[in-house]
Amino acid sequence: MNSVDRAFTPALELAESIRNLEVSPLEIVNLYLERIDRLNPELGSYFTVTAERAIALAKSQTEKLAGLNKPQELPPFFGVPIAIKDLTPVTGVPCTYGTQALLGNISAYDESVVWRIKAAGFNILGKTATSQIGSLPYTEPEGFPPARNPWNLDYTPGGSSGGSAAAVAAGLCAIAQGSDGGGSIRGPASACGLVGIKPSRGRVSWAPVGDYLSGISANGPLARTVADAAALLDVMSGYTTGDPYWLPDSNPTFLEASRQKVDKLRIAFSTEVPPVGEAAAICQQAVLETVKLLTDLGHDLEPGCPDFTGLIEPFTAIWQSGAAASGIPGPALEPMNRWLLERTVSAGEYLRAVNQMQVISRRIVGFFEKFDVLVLPTYMHSPIRIGEWADLSCEETLQRIINWVAPCPPFNASGLPAIALPAILDNNGLPVGIQIIGRPAAEATLIALAAQMEAAKPFPVLDFK
C-alpha cells in the first residue's frame, strides 16, 4: 500500500493493520505528520500540531506492540492518529478557541471526550481550526489562516468544525472530533464529503464542565465511513459522574449497529425548511436522489417535515449568548462576536428563550411518533467562497447564517440525533450532503440506515496529494 492510500485508509482498518503488525504506530504518525507539514500551510486545517508528543507516544506504542504476545487485546484504536477541535481542552496543549488573545492558553485538563479518546489508544496529532469561539458556520477567524475545503480550495469547509472536516477529507488524520451547537459537525461533514454525527443530548458527557447553552451543543465524530464514525461515537459515549443529563449505553454498540440488517422504516423527507423556505436546487437534488435510493432499498417514503415556526428567535437568543458565556473580553473578539456580545439578552430573556425553545422542541419530537427517520438538506445551499461574506454588516451576516444553516438548529434545540452523509457534487466540485434525523436516543437506527445507504451508493474519496 502506498502512502497516499494509507493516509485515506479508514481508521478501523488502520487499527487492524497495526494489530496485525502490518504497519507500526510510528510509521503511521510519521506519514500523517509529513502530510500535515506539506499540505496544512495551504489547507489551514490545524491551528496547533503536537508533533513531538505524537512521535513520543507512537514510539512508546510501537515498542509496546513489539513486546506483546496478543496484539488483539489492545485498545480498539491503538496507534491510530486523530485530531481534536480547538474548542476542546487537551492537557498541556494550547486551546485558543480561534482567538489570537488565547494563543498562550495551555489547557490544564482533558475534556471527557479527550480522556476517552486517549483510553481507546488514539494518538492526538494536534488541534484543528475553528471559527472564533465556534460561533460561525465558516472557519475564518481573525489572525489565523482560513481553513479551506480540500475539494476546492477557494471555498470554506464549513464551521465551526471546519478544520476537523478539512483534515479528515484531505488525509491529514484518520478521523477527528468535532462539536455541533447548530450544525457545526453536520455542515462541515456535508461540505467535505464526510460522515458526521451529532448525537442525542446526554449521549456524550461534557465533563468536567457543565453543559453548553442549555444543552444545544454536542461532541461527535467526523469520519470517512459510517463504521468509523460509529466506532468513535462508541468511544466518546458514556456517563460521567454528575452529568446534568445522560443516556444509557447503546445496546447494540454503534459499531455493531453499522453491521446490522435494517428493517423497513417509515421515512419523511422535505426539501423545504419552514419558515425559511425551499433549499437551493442542488440541495433539493441531493434530497430527492436520497429519497430514490431509500425507496429502492425498500423503505416507505412520504413528504413531511416538523413545524419549526417560532424557533429562530429563541434559538438565536441562546446561541448568541455564547459570546458572553466565553468570558473573552470584547476587545479580544472579532467584530461579529463583539456585536453578538453587545446583543446578549438578560437572564430573564434567556430563560424565556429556553422555555420557548423547549416548547417548540416538544412539537418537533412529536413528529417522530409517526416517522422513524426524517431526511432534510444539511445546508440550504452549497459552501460559500472564502471571505464571501467578509464585507457584509453583522446584521446581514446573521441573516445569511440563519438562512444557510436552517435545517440544523432544530435538532440541537430538540436534542435529537442526526447524521450528515455525502450525497452529490455541485458544479464547483464540492460535496453536497443530506442529513438523516431520528427519534430520541435512536442513533443505532440512524447508523444502521446510514451504513445501508453507504453500501448501496458509496461516495468517492478525495485524492488529495
C-alpha positions in Angstrom: 0.0 0.0 0.0 1.4 3.4 -1.0 1.5 6.3 1.5 -1.5 8.2 -0.1 -3.7 5.1 0.1 -2.7 4.5 3.7 -3.5 8.1 4.6 -7.0 7.6 3.4 -7.5 4.2 4.9 -10.5 4.1 7.3 -9.5 4.3 11.0 -10.8 0.9 11.8 -8.7 -0.7 9.0 -5.6 1.2 10.2 -6.2 -0.1 13.7 -6.5 -3.7 12.4 -3.3 -3.2 10.3 -1.4 -2.1 13.5 -2.7 -5.1 15.5 -1.7 -7.4 12.7 1.8 -5.9 12.7 1.5 -4.8 9.1 2.4 -1.2 10.0 3.7 0.4 13.2 2.1 3.3 15.1 5.3 5.3 14.4 5.1 4.7 10.7 1.5 5.9 10.7 2.2 9.0 12.7 5.2 10.0 10.6 3.0 9.6 7.5 0.4 12.0 8.7 2.9 14.5 10.2 4.6 14.6 6.8 1.3 15.3 5.1 0.4 18.0 7.7 3.8 19.7 7.2 3.4 19.7 3.5 -0.3 20.4 3.0 -1.6 22.2 6.0 0.0 25.6 5.1 -2.3 25.7 2.1 -5.3 24.0 3.8 -5.3 25.7 7.2 -6.9 22.8 8.9 -4.7 22.7 12.1 -4.0 25.6 14.5 -1.6 23.5 16.6 0.4 20.4 15.6 1.7 18.4 18.5 4.4 16.6 16.6 6.8 15.9 19.4 4.1 14.5 21.7 2.6 12.4 18.9 6.0 10.9 17.9 6.9 10.2 21.5 3.6 8.3 22.0 4.0 6.5 18.7 7.5 5.3 19.7 6.1 4.1 23.0 3.2 2.3 21.3 5.5 0.7 18.7 7.7 -0.6 21.5 4.7 -1.9 23.4 3.4 -3.6 20.3 6.7 -5.4 19.7 6.6 -6.9 23.2 3.0 -8.2 23.2 2.1 -11.8 22.7 -1.6 -10.9 21.9 -1.9 -7.6 20.0 -5.6 -8.2 19.5 -6.1 -7.3 23.2 -5.0 -3.7 22.6 -7.4 -0.8 22.9 -9.6 -0.6 19.8 -7.8 2.3 18.1 -4.3 1.7 19.4 -1.9 3.8 17.4 -4.4 5.5 15.2 -3.9 9.3 14.7 -6.8 11.6 15.5 -7.3 15.4 15.5 -9.2 17.4 18.2 -11.1 20.6 17.6 -9.6 23.7 19.2 -12.6 24.3 21.4 -11.8 21.1 23.3 -9.2 21.2 26.1 -6.3 18.7 25.9 -3.9 18.7 28.9 -0.7 20.6 28.1 -1.8 21.8 24.6 -2.9 25.3 23.6 -6.6 25.8 23.4 -7.2 29.1 21.5 -10.9 28.9 20.8 -9.9 30.6 17.5 -8.8 33.7 19.4 -5.4 35.3 19.0 -5.5 36.5 22.5 -5.5 32.9 23.8 -2.5 31.6 21.9 -0.7 31.1 25.2 -3.7 29.4 26.9 -2.4 26.0 27.8 -5.1 23.6 28.9 -4.8 22.2 32.5 -7.2 19.2 31.9 -8.6 16.9 29.4 -12.3 17.2 28.5 -14.1 13.8 28.9 -14.1 13.0 25.2 -10.3 13.5 25.2 -9.6 11.1 28.0 -11.9 8.6 26.4 -10.1 9.1 23.1 -6.8 8.6 24.8 -8.0 5.5 26.6 -9.1 4.0 23.3 -5.5 4.1 22.1 -5.7 7.1 19.7 -2.7 9.3 19.1 -3.6 13.1 19.0 -1.8 14.9 16.2 -3.0 18.4 17.1 -5.8 20.9 17.4 -7.9 21.8 14.4 -9.2 25.1 13.2 -12.5 26.5 14.4 -14.4 29.7 13.9 -13.8 32.1 16.8 -15.5 30.6 19.9 -17.2 28.2 17.5 -19.9 30.8 16.6 -19.9 30.8 12.8 -20.5 28.2 10.1 -17.3 29.1 8.2 -13.8 28.8 9.6 -12.0 32.2 9.1 -11.1 33.6 12.5 -9.1 36.8 12.6 -5.3 36.3 12.9 -5.4 32.7 11.6 -5.2 31.4 8.0 -8.7 30.4 6.8 -9.5 26.7 6.7 -10.1 25.7 3.1 -12.2 22.9 1.6 -9.8 20.3 0.1 -12.3 19.6 -2.7 -12.0 23.2 -3.9 -9.6 25.4 -2.0 -11.5 28.6 -2.9 -14.4 27.5 -0.7 -15.0 27.0 3.0 -15.1 23.6 4.6 -17.9 24.9 6.8 -17.8 25.6 10.5 -17.3 25.6 13.2 -15.6 22.2 13.0 -14.2 23.2 9.6 -10.6 22.3 10.4 -11.5 18.8 11.6 -13.5 18.1 8.5 -10.9 19.5 6.2 -8.1 17.5 7.9 -10.1 14.2 7.6 -11.1 14.9 4.0 -7.6 15.8 2.9 -6.0 12.8 4.7 -4.2 14.8 7.4 -5.6 12.5 10.1 -7.6 9.2 10.1 -10.6 10.6 11.9 -11.5 13.7 14.0 -13.5 15.0 16.9 -15.9 17.9 16.4 -18.7 19.6 18.2 -22.1 20.8 17.0 -24.2 23.6 18.5 -26.2 24.5 15.4 -24.8 22.3 12.6 -21.1 22.6 13.4 -20.4 18.9 12.7 -23.1 18.2 10.1 -22.3 21.3 8.0 -18.6 20.6 7.6 -19.3 16.9 7.0 -21.6 17.8 4.2 -19.2 20.4 2.7 -16.3 18.0 2.8 -17.9 14.7 1.7 -17.7 13.0 5.1 -19.9 11.3 7.7 -20.7 13.5 10.7 -22.8 12.5 13.7 -24.5 14.9 16.1 -25.5 12.5 18.9 -28.6 12.7 21.1 -28.4 15.1 24.1 -26.8 13.3 27.0 -25.0 10.7 24.8 -21.6 12.3 25.2 -20.5 13.9 28.5 -19.2 17.4 28.8 -17.3 16.6 32.0 -15.6 18.1 33.9 -17.6 21.2 33.0 -21.4 21.5 32.7 -23.5 21.6 29.6 -23.2 24.3 27.0 -26.0 26.8 26.3 -28.8 24.8 27.7 -27.9 21.5 26.0 -27.9 22.7 22.4 -24.3 21.5 21.7 -22.9 18.0 21.5 -19.5 16.4 20.8 -19.3 13.9 17.9 -17.2 12.3 15.2 -16.2 13.2 11.7 -15.0 10.3 9.6 -14.8 9.0 6.0 -17.0 6.0 6.7 -20.1 5.3 8.7 -18.4 2.4 10.6 -15.5 4.7 11.7 -17.9 7.4 12.9 -20.0 4.8 14.7 -16.9 3.3 16.4 -15.6 6.8 17.5 -19.1 7.6 18.9 -18.8 4.4 21.0 -15.5 5.7 22.3 -16.9 9.1 23.1 -20.2 8.0 24.7 -20.9 7.4 28.4 -22.0 8.9 31.6 -19.6 10.8 33.8 -20.4 11.4 37.5 -22.6 14.5 37.9 -23.7 14.9 34.3 -26.9 17.0 34.1 -28.5 14.6 31.7 -27.4 11.2 30.3 -28.4 8.2 28.3 -27.7 4.5 29.0 -25.0 2.8 26.9 -26.3 1.7 23.5 -27.2 -1.9 23.0 -26.1 -2.9 20.4 -22.9 -0.8 20.2 -22.9 1.8 17.5 -20.3 -0.2 15.6 -22.4 -3.3 15.8 -25.4 -1.3 14.6 -23.4 -0.3 11.5 -23.3 -4.0 10.6 -26.9 -4.9 11.2 -29.7 -5.5 8.8 -32.2 -2.7 8.5 -35.9 -3.3 8.8 -38.3 -1.3 6.7 -38.5 2.2 8.0 -41.1 4.9 7.6 -39.2 7.9 6.4 -40.3 11.5 5.9 -38.5 13.9 3.7 -38.6 17.5 2.7 -36.6 20.0 0.5 -38.3 22.8 2.4 -37.4 24.1 5.9 -40.2 26.1 7.3 -40.3 29.0 7.8 -37.1 29.7 5.8 -38.4 28.1 2.6 -37.0 25.8 -0.2 -33.4 24.8 -0.3 -31.3 25.7 -3.4 -31.8 23.4 -6.4 -28.6 21.4 -5.8 -29.6 20.7 -2.2 -33.1 19.7 -3.3 -31.5 17.3 -5.8 -29.4 15.7 -3.0 -32.6 15.1 -1.0 -34.5 13.7 -4.0 -31.7 11.4 -5.0 -31.6 10.1 -1.5 -35.3 9.6 -1.5 -35.0 7.4 -4.6 -32.1 5.4 -3.0 -34.1 4.8 0.1 -37.2 3.8 -1.9 -35.1 1.4 -3.9 -33.8 -0.1 -0.6 -37.4 -0.9 0.4 -38.3 1.8 2.8 -41.6 3.8 2.9 -41.1 7.4 2.0 -43.6 10.2 2.5 -43.3 14.0 2.2 -43.3 15.7 5.6 -41.4 17.9 8.0 -41.9 19.2 11.6 -43.2 22.7 12.1 -40.2 24.8 13.1 -42.2 28.1 13.2 -41.2 30.2 16.1 -37.8 28.6 16.8 -35.5 31.1 15.1 -35.9 33.9 17.7 -35.4 31.9 20.9 -32.6 29.7 19.4 -30.8 32.8 18.2 -31.0 34.4 21.6 -29.5 31.3 23.2 -26.8 30.8 20.5 -25.6 34.5 20.6 -25.2 34.3 24.3 -22.2 32.1 23.6 -20.1 35.2 23.1 -20.8 36.4 26.7 -20.5 32.8 28.0 -17.0 32.5 26.6 -15.7 35.1 29.1 -13.4 36.6 26.5 -13.4 40.4 26.7 -15.0 42.3 23.8 -11.7 43.9 22.6 -10.3 40.4 22.0 -13.2 39.3 19.9 -13.6 39.8 16.1 -16.4 42.2 15.0 -19.1 39.7 14.6 -18.6 38.2 18.0 -18.3 41.7 19.6 -21.6 42.5 18.0 -23.2 39.3 19.4 -21.7 40.2 22.8 -23.5 43.5 22.7 -26.8 41.8 21.8 -26.6 39.4 24.8 -30.0 39.1 26.4 -30.8 39.5 30.0 -31.0 36.4 32.3 -34.8 36.6 32.3 -34.9 36.9 28.5 -32.5 33.9 28.2 -34.7 31.7 30.4 -37.8 32.7 28.5 -36.0 31.8 25.3 -35.0 28.4 26.7 -38.7 27.8 27.7 -39.9 28.8 24.2 -37.2 26.5 22.6 -38.3 23.6 24.8 -42.0 24.0 24.0 -41.3 24.1 20.2 -38.9 21.1 20.7 -41.8 19.0 22.0 -43.6 19.6 18.8 -40.5 18.6 16.8 -40.0 15.4 18.8 -43.8 14.7 18.4 -43.3 14.5 14.7 -41.4 11.3 15.2 -44.3 9.5 16.7 -45.4 8.9 13.1 -42.0 8.5 11.4 -38.7 6.7 12.2 -36.5 9.0 10.2 -36.5 12.4 8.6 -34.4 13.3 5.6 -33.5 17.0 5.1 -30.8 19.0 3.4 -27.9 19.8 5.7 -27.2 23.3 4.4 -29.7 25.3 2.3 -27.1 26.0 -0.4 -23.5 24.9 -1.4 -20.5 26.1 0.6 -19.6 29.7 0.2 -16.3 31.1 -1.0 -13.6 32.1 1.4 -14.3 35.6 2.5 -17.6 35.8 0.6 -19.4 37.4 3.5 -16.5 39.5 4.8 -17.9 42.8 3.7 -21.4 42.3 5.0 -22.7 44.1 8.0 -23.2 42.0 11.2 -26.9 42.1 10.7 -26.6 40.9 7.1 -24.2 38.2 8.1 -26.5 36.9 10.8 -29.4 36.7 8.4 -27.2 34.8 5.8 -26.2 32.4 8.5 -29.8 31.7 9.6 -30.9 31.1 6.0 -27.9 28.8 5.3 -27.9 26.5 8.3 -31.6 26.5 8.9 -32.0 22.7 8.6 -29.6 22.0 11.5 -30.6 24.0 14.7 -34.0 22.4 15.3 -32.2 19.2 16.2 -29.8 20.9 18.5 -32.8 22.5 20.2 -34.7 19.2 20.5 -31.7 17.1 21.3 -32.5 14.6 18.6 -29.7 12.6 16.9 -28.7 13.4 13.3 -26.2 12.1 10.8 -24.9 14.1 7.8 -24.0 12.0 4.8 -22.5 13.0 1.4 -24.8 12.8 -1.5 -23.7 14.5 -4.7 -21.2 17.0 -6.1 -22.1 20.5 -7.3 -20.8 22.3 -10.3 -17.8 23.6 -8.4 -16.8 20.0 -7.4 -17.9 20.5 -3.9 -19.8 17.8 -1.9 -23.5 18.5 -1.1 -24.9 16.4 1.7 -28.1 15.5 3.4 -28.9 14.7 7.0 -31.0 11.9 8.5 -32.6 12.6 11.8 -34.1 10.1 14.2 -36.1 9.6 17.3 -34.7 10.4 20.8 -31.6 8.2 21.6 -32.1 6.3 18.3 -28.5 6.7 16.9 -28.3 3.0 16.3 -31.2 3.1 13.9 -29.7 6.0 12.0 -26.2 4.4 11.9 -27.7 1.1 10.5 -29.6 3.1 7.9 -26.6 5.2 7.0 -24.4 2.1 6.6 -27.0 0.6 4.3 -27.1 3.8 2.2 -23.3 3.9 2.1 -23.0 0.3 0.9 -25.6 0.9 -1.8 -24.1 4.2 -3.1 -20.5 4.8 -2.0 -19.3 8.4 -2.1 -15.9 8.9 -3.8 -12.9 9.6 -1.5 -10.9 12.7 -2.4 -7.4 12.0 -3.7 -5.7 15.0 -2.0 -1.9 14.9 -2.6 
